[in-house]
Amino acid sequence: MNSPRVVYDTMVFLQAAIHPERRYATIEALEDKRLTLCISPELMAEVRDVMMRPSLAAKFPALTPGRVTQFLDKVTIIATGFDPVPRAFTWPQHLDDDHLFDLAIASKAKFLVTWETRILKLGRDTTPAAQLLRQLAPGLSSVSP
């Protein structure tokens, strides 16, 4: 049986990398194959960029370049990659999130996992963009970890 597909936003990856000793349900679900993580080159580039920021490395010593590379290599092994990811959706208020929605649409993800309140509210929104997203990804739910 195929497990539900999921797209994690950058902060979900960051949390797991910062605290590798913690057993997060979001990561365990991937390791146990209860969920299938979907990634794209654009998402992984964003995750790498965020994790390599000097300000975060200063705050979180676990984010060494070697640790980040090791973490991202593991993600790549357990995830299903999508490339190319067609441009299908634009959210005028937050264009920098479009790649997440495009990946969710292309992968037919069931869940977009995020802490971003604006994304979590989008599913209940009545704006034209929210309505379009529901048309493009009728089975997609935005959920917090």
N, C-alpha and C positions, 0 to 999 in steps of 0.2 A: 504494500500500500504506500502511495506517495504521501510524504508528510507535507503539511501546509507550507507554502513559500512565504518568506518574511524578508523585509528590507529593514535594516537597522540604520538609524541616523548616526552621524559621527560621534555624538556624545555617548551613545551606548558602547561603541568600540572603545572610546577613551576611558570610560569607567572601568571596563574590563582590563585594559592595559595598565592603568594606574594601580589597580589592586589585584594583581594576579593570584594572590593568596585567597581571595574570597571566591566562593562558589556561587556565582550569579545564575539565577534560573534562566536568564536569557542565553547564557553561554552553555549551560548544561543541556538545554533543550536542543542546541545544535549538535553537541557532542553525542547525545543520546539518539540523534536523528529523529526527534519528535518534530523538529522544524527544519526546513531547508533554507539556508541563508542565501540570498541573491545579492551579488555584487556586480559592479561595473568598474571599468578603469577610472571613470570620473569620480566615483565615490571613493575608491581606494586612494586616489591622488589627494582628495580632500582630507581623508583620514590621516594619511601620512603627513601632509602639510600641517595639520593641527597638532599632531603628536610631536612634531619636530620643532615646534615653536620654543625658542629659548626661555620665554617666560614660564611656560609649563614645565620645562625640564628643571628650571630653578625651584619651582614649587613642588614638583613630584620627582624625586631622584630615580624612581623606577623607570622613567622615560628616557633611558639612554638610547643612543642610535642603534646599538646592537639589540636591545630589548624590543624596540619598536619594529625593527626588521624581522626579528624572530616571531613576534606577535602577528605581524601582517602576513608573513609566510604561512603561519598556521591557519589564519583566516582564509587565505587563498586555497589552501588544501581542502578545508572542510566546506567551502562555499561552492555555489554554482555561479559561474561567470556569464555575464551577458555583454556581448560586444559585437556589433555596435548596439547602442540603445537609441532607438529613434526618438526624435523630439516630438512629443505628442501633447504636452500640457505646459501652459505658462500660467504662473500665479503672479499677477501683476504686483501684488504687495510684497512679495518675497521671491524675486527671480532666482536668487542663489539656492533655493530649495527645489527648483524645477527638475534637476537631475534625479532627485529622490523619487519624485512622482513619476517621471519617465521610466525609471527602473521598475517601480512597482507596477506600472501599466504593462511594460514589455514582458515582465516576468510572471504576470498574473498573480502577484503576491496577494495573500489573504490579509497580511498585517504589515503596517508601517509602524515600527516601534520607535518612539521618541518621547522626550520629556517636553518638547516645545509645545506650549499651550496653544499657540496659534495654529499649529498643525493638527493638534488634537481636536480643536473646535471646528476645523474646516469640514469635517464629516457632517456636522449639524448645520452648517452655514447655508444660507439661501442665495448667496451671490452667484452670478453667472459662472465664475470660475469653479466654485464648489459644485454646482450642478453639472458642469462639464466633466469634472473629475469623477463624479458618480456615474456618468454615462460611459466614460472610458474605462473605469475600473469598478464595476458594480459590486464586486465581492470584496473590495478593499476596506479594511477598518484601520483607523489610526488608534494605536493603544500606547499606554505608557508601560515601561518595563515592569 
